[in-house]
Amino acid sequence: MKVYEMSFRDMNQKMVEIHGVKMVKLLEKMGLKLDNLYGALMYGYIDHNAGFIFEIVALETKKRNIEYRIVPIGVSCKICRFDVQEMDIQILDNVNVELFQDKIDMVEKATEVSKELEELRLYKELDSSRHSEYPDDIMVYFLEEGKDVEACWVRLEGIQDGKMYGSALTALHQDFGVKEKDTIYFGMTEMEDHKLACVWVKEDE
């Protein structure tokens, strides 16, 4: 299955494998060159600001059998989901993660988020509004009488009093009293086409 066909949840906090000519070229472009380079063993995770990332934990080499060259703990080699979206990926459930636990722990510590945000990542109703490469970024629509409908990407931070909130990532063309980087609140509503969408909630509402 291609990476773009996978939900971020299918790959999040999972060991995955990508190999093949395109992957080898990408690795070599990153300066990771080995004889008989075949692919990479990686750990998938969400970086709140950088989006969905794969951390390389080992390089695969192949002559007769596949061998792994573990990437040292002090070396961080990251690949964005976008860079491999057209490649085939395998989710590995039988890998001995103890070999890579130090690196996994390092990644988890660096990308720790609030319990609220972890729970909102599981909220599938938000998926149609999520950015495909940045799972914490949500498309929010601004509706106000006398103005055209306008959309803005918002980096989700949490939920308060039943309303989700986050930071506006893009400037709005119309004056809704919201600037880039402002914290805004939003909820979900059913649109005319019966699809759920995220809609801005004024602070005084």
Secondary structure, 3 states (H helix, E strand, C coil): CEHHHCCHHHHCCEEEEEECHHHHHHHHHCCCCCCCEEEEEEEEEEECCCEEEEEEEEEEEECCCEEEEECCCCCCCEEEHHHHCCCECEEECCCCHHHHHHHHHHHHHHCCCCHHHHHHHCCHHHHHHECCCCCCEEEEEECCCCCCCEEEEEEEEEEECCEEEEEECCCCCCCCCCCCCCEEEEEEEECCCCCEEEEEECCCC
